[in-house]
Amino acid sequence: MLRRLFLLLFLCLPVFAQTTQEKVREYRQSNEHRLLKEFTTLLSIPNVAADTENIRKNAAHIVEMMKQRGLNPRLLEGSTPNTPPAVYGELKTPGAQRTILLYAHYDGQPTDPKQWSGTLPWQPSFRSAALEAGGQIIPAPTEGSLINPQWRIYARSASDDKAGVMAILTAFSALKEKGIPLTSNIKFFFEGEEEAGSPNLGEIINRNKELLEADAWLICDGPVHQSGVKQVVFGARGDTNVDVTVYAAKRPLHSGHYGNWSPNPANLLARLLASMKDDDGRVTIEGWYSDVEPLGEAERRAIADAPQYDEELKKQLGLKRTEGGGKVLLELINLPSLNINGFASGDVGDLARNIIPTTATAVLDLRLVKGNDHQRQTQRLIEHIRKQGYYVTDREPTDAERNQYPLLARVNVRAGGYNAERTRMDLPISRSVIDAVQSTSSGKIVLLPTSGGSLPLSIITERLKTVTISIPIANYDNNQHAENENIRIQNLWDGIETWAAIMTMK
């Protein structure tokens, strides 16, 4: 009798000991085909923030996804007509002592479909592996067929950041179906213009302050560590973008008739840009680093403890040398930067002509760290351009200005700039998030003081007096913002488990 009872208890033990992670994985394994169909349907809707019709189709679709999960969603609008809305939902948990808001964004970067290799941005396709590793396009998996977690899904926002929307909502579905109780009141907030600089986020928050209050905003955006290890990120760089245009003759000139006489704007701009950085990549603009808030001991220790992956990255990327004067990547992303996003003057390739162009334009991306102010940093840039002898204007130069000044530059500071933000690693909520993510990983996770990318965290914290922590899920080689963006399916599966752990953290 005792032997039979012992055997019965032994057989039942795995059920009683099944962890939240195992239950969530079981839910995912039973629903993989349906989940991928739901995800690729979302990916098929074009999602550039300036495309009003389609961005609202995205919002409406996410509303339906949330309704199906019982989240009673609604749109949060700005006062300006036709701006992308945020999608909001919430669920109160009886007895919860904490409220967390889960954030992702559903808009994506503009892209040129002609630059994609064998696929199109809003026609999701599956590949057997990464394109760079020889991955081939394969049919979408059919019901009952095996799904290889190493396959990739190629589409705009597959990683940045509709994967975040999908992981969060699927994690909630898994917990709900498996009867796993939440430990916090949960609010959901999906933004529709993060890639456009979040120009209306501040107003949406101001109009809904009480609704959006939370002990922490937890962000699902960005990649895991380059080594593939999960990470928790406690800050993000700020960002602002600036267009710089220099002017030459009022009409294009034949390069044979006027070369060596009429200034070439491409050459002028190249020299101007070269004056902004030294050979090690350090920005030479006066004051660029003067107000950087130093990292604390915990942040420095976290960088030292992270996997050292620079040499492997150099091999993968074909780089013999890197910038930074010998500093590693994780050190350098904690400094402000100046990047040339693009440079245009005249034409190249089959359209190249023997002319001196009239203008040359560069788009500059200024990344900021804690202590920098985006307006002050752009003013330093403008002052540097003036010191190079340029008359700076914010509009097309007049004939009078052309006749008066030998060097003309138009500087346009794009809307949507914001500052960097960083949360302390030793806060109770920080420790809870770390423990939750660590519980889903067999190896030690990475703690990162600041992400190299940017998020509108300061817009949130300045208005709501809360803290922000990011828990990214995408593969690091996801080509976000570029052509051939993709998500590795295993990263999506891992992300679901990670976010379920967040919703049930102690």
Secondary structure, DSSP 8 states (H G I E B T S, - for coil): -HHHHHHHHHHHHHHHT--HHHHHHHHHHHHHHHHHHHHHHHHTS--BTT-HHHHHHHHHHHHHHHHHTT---EEE--SSTT---EEEEEE--TT---EEEEEEE--B----GGGSSSSBTTB-EEESS-GGGT--EE----TTS---TT-EEESTTTTTTHHHHHHHHHHHHHHHHTT---SSEEEEEEES-GGGT-TTHHHHHHHTHHHH--SEEEE--SB--TTS--EEE-EEEEEEEEEEEEE--SS-EEHHHHTTTS--HHHHHHHHHHTTB-TTS-B-STTTTTT-----HHHHHHHHHS---HHHHHHHHT-S--SSTT--HHHHTTS-EEEEEEEE-S--GGG--SEE-SEEEEEEEEEE-TT--HHHHHHHHHHHHHHTT-EEESS---HHHHHH-SSEEEEEE-S--B--EE--TTSHHHHHHHHHHHTT-SS--EEESSEEEE--HHHHHHHH--EEEE---B-TTS-TTSTT-EEEHHHHHHHHHHHHHHHT--
